[in-house]
Amino acid sequence: MATQPGEWHVRWPDSDSDAEYYYSMDRFGWRIVATNSGGQGVTISASQKAWLAKTLRDSNLPTMILVHKPFVCAGNWVDEQRLVDEELERSIQGSDEVKLILSGHTHHSAAMSHNGTLNLVFPSTSFGIEDEPGWGVIVLHADELMAHYKRAFVEH
């Protein structure tokens, strides 16, 4: 993660758990929360849910949550594998600071409000499922964010 303009190194934070890899960090006036929610059949553990609830309570910064599988339907057959966890969603909805939930998994792009929070689903950069591959950029400002998605050029 860049910390100064022109600085392009990445140092991933240490995990907030010894058993799973998830973390939060405060950068550029935002709290960024990364969950361990990927993989087939993976659910977010009870200890991670408790950590997330505490992490959301302990900050008044605008917050972006990263999850692998989206809570929302992106519009293809992978939707049946979306993240369905009412307890987790209630925890997120209980925080006025959560401004964005960013996910992937579906290889299909989508943007929508779900329970009052912006959900962005970015597709794969390598191949799409009922969508072309692409990439996305999120620009964080003190009190707002801008998101841009671009489809990659694919010759048919």
N, C-alpha and C positions, 0 to 999 in steps of 0.2 A: 504494500500500500504506500503510495507516495505521501510524504509528509510535507514537502515543500515543492513549489512549482519546479518542474524539471528533474525532480528526484523520483526515480522509477525502480526502487528496490522493494522487495516484499519481505516482510518478516511476520509470519503468522504468530499470533499470540499463543501462549501456553493455554492448554485446556483448563477449564474451571472444574474438571472432573478427572480423577485418575482412571476411571473405567471407560469413559466415553469422550469423544472429542467434540466439545461445544465451547463457545466463548462469547464474551461481549467486549467491545472496546468503544471508547469515545474518541471520535475523530471529527474535526471540522464542525464542531457544534452539534453533532449527531451521535446517538448511541446506535451502534451496529451490533446486532445479536445474531450469531450463527448457531443454528441448531444441528443436531445430529439426527437427521430425519430421512436419510437416503436409503436406497436398497429395497429389494423386493421383500415385502412382509415386515419391514422395519417400522416399529412404532416408537414414539417418543416415551422414554421410560418415566416412571413416577418421580425419580430423583431429578431428572432433567426438567420436568414440568414444574416441580417445586423451585428449582433454580431459576427458571424463566419467570415465574410469578414474582419472585423476590427481585430479580434483575429489573423487571418492569416497574415495580413499586419504588425502587431505590434511585430512580432518575427522573428528572423533569425535562430531559432533552428530547427533541423529536427523535423517534426511533424507527429504524428499518429492521425487519426480521427476515432472515434468510432461512428458507425451508427447501428441501429438495422437491418433494411432491406438493403441488398446489392444493389449496382448500377449494378452489373454484374449478369449474369445468372449462377447459380450453377449446373444446369443440372437436375432439376426435375420439377414437376408440380407447385411448389411454386414460380418458376421464374416469373410467371405472376403477382406476388405481389411485385416484386422488386421495389426499390426506383427509380422513374423516375422523375427527377427534373433538367431540363437543366440549370436553373439559378444557382442552388446550385453547379452543376458540373462545370460550368464556373468559379465560385468563387474558387473552389478547384484547378482547372487546372491553374488558374492564380498565384498560389503560388508554387514557386520552392522548398519550404521547405517541402511540404507534400510528405512524403516517403511511407506512408502506410495508407490504409483505411481498417479497421477491422469491420466485420459485422457477423451476424448470421442469424436468422429467418428461413432459408430454411431447417434446420435439415439435411444439406448435405454439404460436404466439397468441397471447390474450391480454387484455387490460380491462379491468372492471372494478367497480366498488362492490365489496362484499361485507355486509354488516358494518357499513360505514367506514371501511378502510380500503385504500387503493391496493389492489392485487395485480401485480405484473407477472406474467409468465413468459419467460424468454425461451425461444426454441434452441435447438442445438446448432452449433456452428458447422457441423459436419454433414448432417442430413436431417431432413424434416419428415414428419409423419403427417401426411395430408397438408403440408406446408413446406415452403422452401427454407433451407437453412438461413441463418442470419446472425446478427449480433446486436447487442443493446448497450446503451450508455446511460448511466444515471448521474446527474449532476446535483449535488446537495448544496443548498444554500441554508442560511441560518433558520429561515422560517418557511422554506418551500423546497420542492425538488422538481427537477425536469428529467423526463425520461425520453429516450429516442431509440427506436428499433429500426434496423435497416436489414432488408432482405439481401442475402448474398446473390451475386450474379451466378446463375446456373445455366449452362448451355444444355439444350435438349436435343 
